[in-house]
Amino acid sequence: MSEKTPHRLNKPGGNYLPVIIHNGIAYVSGQLPRRGDALLCTGKVGAEVDLSMAQEAAAFCADLCLEAISHTLGGDDKIVQVLKVVGYIASAPGFTQQSQVMNGASDRLVERLGARGQHARTSVGVAELPRGAPVELDMVVAIQS
């Protein structure tokens, strides 16, 4: 899906909010590559999901994080700087390219926000993610007060 594709905000899967704002910082809850109940793809990266598809899923998650912020604030223009992105990658045994998966998200953020999209980042390989998703992203963003 293109970043130009209009999206509806996903409903949280539990008793939490998609975004919390505190002292000029937006904390975005983990986003799976999903629209409603439909995941972009499922499985472990390095087995059922190849690197290219995982990068696309990570970019999609980045779009969803920005949508959640935009929905909460009334637009992307209130984003001052993406500060931190954490990516969780459901990894097959022996898969060690988690940082390359996260390049999909990082590239998308810079593509959409320019220098405001540059950020610190952590990439973590995990055994499983909710709903069988291959990738989950959360982020911390400085916003205009």
Residue pairs with C-beta under 8 A, 6 or more apart in sequence:
1 40
1 60
1 63
3 59
3 63
3 108
3 111
3 112
7 35
7 63
7 64
7 67
8 35
8 36
9 18
9 67
9 68
9 71
10 18
10 31
10 32
10 34
10 35
10 36
10 64
12 18
12 29
13 130
16 29
17 29
18 28
18 29
18 68
18 71
18 72
19 26
19 27
19 28
19 29
19 68
19 69
19 71
19 72
20 26
20 27
21 27
21 72
21 73
21 143
24 80
24 142
24 143
24 144
24 145
25 83
25 140
25 141
25 142
25 143
26 69
26 72
26 73
26 140
26 141
26 142
26 143
27 138
27 140
28 65
28 68
28 69
28 138
28 139
28 140
28 141
29 68
29 138
30 88
30 136
30 137
30 138
31 61
31 64
31 65
31 68
31 136
31 137
31 138
32 39
32 61
32 129
32 130
32 131
32 133
32 135
32 136
33 39
33 40
33 41
33 57
33 58
33 60
33 61
33 64
33 133
33 134
33 135
34 40
34 131
34 133
39 131
39 132
39 133
40 56
40 57
40 60
41 48
41 49
41 53
41 57
41 134
42 48
42 49
42 131
42 132
42 133
42 134
43 49
43 90
43 132
43 134
44 90
44 91
44 92
44 95
44 134
45 51
45 54
45 89
45 90
45 91
45 92
45 95
45 97
45 98
45 101
45 134
45 135
46 91
46 92
46 93
46 94
46 95
46 97
47 92
47 95
48 134
49 57
49 134
51 97
51 100
51 101
53 134
54 89
54 101
54 104
54 134
54 135
55 100
55 101
55 103
55 104
56 104
57 104
57 133
57 134
57 135
58 87
58 101
58 102
58 103
58 104
58 105
58 108
58 135
58 137
59 104
59 105
59 107
59 108
61 87
61 105
61 135
61 136
61 137
62 85
62 104
62 105
62 106
62 108
62 109
62 112
62 137
62 139
63 108
63 112
64 137
65 85
65 137
65 138
65 139
66 76
66 79
66 109
66 112
66 113
69 76
69 78
69 79
69 141
69 143
70 76
73 79
73 143
76 112
76 113
78 143
78 144
79 113
79 116
79 141
79 142
79 143
80 116
80 141
80 142
80 143
80 144
81 116
81 118
81 119
81 141
81 142
82 109
82 113
82 116
82 117
82 118
82 119
82 139
82 140
82 141
83 119
83 120
83 139
83 140
83 141
83 142
84 119
84 120
84 121
84 122
84 139
84 140
85 102
85 105
85 106
85 109
85 119
85 120
85 121
85 122
85 137
85 138
85 139
86 121
86 122
86 124
86 137
86 138
86 139
87 98
87 101
87 102
87 105
87 121
87 122
87 123
87 124
87 135
87 136
87 137
88 124
88 126
88 129
88 135
88 136
88 137
89 95
89 98
89 101
89 102
89 123
89 124
89 125
89 126
89 134
89 135
90 126
90 127
90 128
90 129
90 132
90 133
90 134
90 135
91 98
91 125
91 126
91 127
95 125
96 125
98 123
98 124
98 125
99 123
101 123
101 135
102 121
102 123
105 137
106 117
106 119
106 121
108 117
109 117
109 118
109 119
110 117
110 118
111 117
119 139
129 135
129 136
130 136
